[in-house]
Amino acid sequence: MDDHFWPSIYPGLIVGLLIGLSGGTMFSAILGALGGLAGALAYFYAYTAIGFPEGLLQLIGLIMSAVIGANLAMFAARRLARLTKPASGDDKPAE
């Protein structure tokens, strides 16, 4: 890790947290921040492996990957909550 690692990851945390806060709960804010961080980390390692120069395109890519990561984390949590939610009995056919 070099000097540019954490400054490159901050957009992932900030964008992910803001997307998570739109979910309305603290749990979604944490999930959004973790998803945004994961997306930004994946993009950071991808562009350093390829050798992209640092600049505005790097920042745009980090923000886009953070948005995608945060939305995927929140989508996965909603799916998991829906799968583990007990049946309420409202979906039984009428007699």
Contacts in CASP RR format, 6 or more apart in sequence:
PFRMAT RR
TARGET T0000
AUTHOR 0000-0000-0000
METHOD contacts of the structure
MODEL  1
MDDHFWPSIYPGLIVGLLIGLSGGTMFSAILGALGGLAGALAYFYAYTAI
GFPEGLLQLIGLIMSAVIGANLAMFAARRLARLTKPASGDDKPAE
4 54 0 8 1.000
5 44 0 8 1.000
8 40 0 8 1.000
8 44 0 8 1.000
8 58 0 8 1.000
8 62 0 8 1.000
9 37 0 8 1.000
9 40 0 8 1.000
9 41 0 8 1.000
9 44 0 8 1.000
11 40 0 8 1.000
11 59 0 8 1.000
11 62 0 8 1.000
11 63 0 8 1.000
11 66 0 8 1.000
12 36 0 8 1.000
12 37 0 8 1.000
12 39 0 8 1.000
12 40 0 8 1.000
12 62 0 8 1.000
12 63 0 8 1.000
12 65 0 8 1.000
12 66 0 8 1.000
12 70 0 8 1.000
13 33 0 8 1.000
13 36 0 8 1.000
13 37 0 8 1.000
13 40 0 8 1.000
13 66 0 8 1.000
15 36 0 8 1.000
15 63 0 8 1.000
15 66 0 8 1.000
15 67 0 8 1.000
15 70 0 8 1.000
16 32 0 8 1.000
16 33 0 8 1.000
16 35 0 8 1.000
16 36 0 8 1.000
16 37 0 8 1.000
16 66 0 8 1.000
16 67 0 8 1.000
16 69 0 8 1.000
16 70 0 8 1.000
17 29 0 8 1.000
17 32 0 8 1.000
17 33 0 8 1.000
19 32 0 8 1.000
19 36 0 8 1.000
19 67 0 8 1.000
19 70 0 8 1.000
19 71 0 8 1.000
19 74 0 8 1.000
20 28 0 8 1.000
20 29 0 8 1.000
20 31 0 8 1.000
20 32 0 8 1.000
20 33 0 8 1.000
20 70 0 8 1.000
20 74 0 8 1.000
21 28 0 8 1.000
21 29 0 8 1.000
22 28 0 8 1.000
23 29 0 8 1.000
23 74 0 8 1.000
27 77 0 8 1.000
28 74 0 8 1.000
28 77 0 8 1.000
31 70 0 8 1.000
31 73 0 8 1.000
31 74 0 8 1.000
31 77 0 8 1.000
32 69 0 8 1.000
32 70 0 8 1.000
32 73 0 8 1.000
32 74 0 8 1.000
33 70 0 8 1.000
34 73 0 8 1.000
35 66 0 8 1.000
35 69 0 8 1.000
35 70 0 8 1.000
35 72 0 8 1.000
35 73 0 8 1.000
36 65 0 8 1.000
36 66 0 8 1.000
36 67 0 8 1.000
36 69 0 8 1.000
36 70 0 8 1.000
36 73 0 8 1.000
37 66 0 8 1.000
38 69 0 8 1.000
38 73 0 8 1.000
39 65 0 8 1.000
39 66 0 8 1.000
39 68 0 8 1.000
39 69 0 8 1.000
39 70 0 8 1.000
40 62 0 8 1.000
40 65 0 8 1.000
40 66 0 8 1.000
42 65 0 8 1.000
43 61 0 8 1.000
43 62 0 8 1.000
43 64 0 8 1.000
43 65 0 8 1.000
43 66 0 8 1.000
44 62 0 8 1.000
47 58 0 8 1.000
47 61 0 8 1.000
52 58 0 8 1.000
END
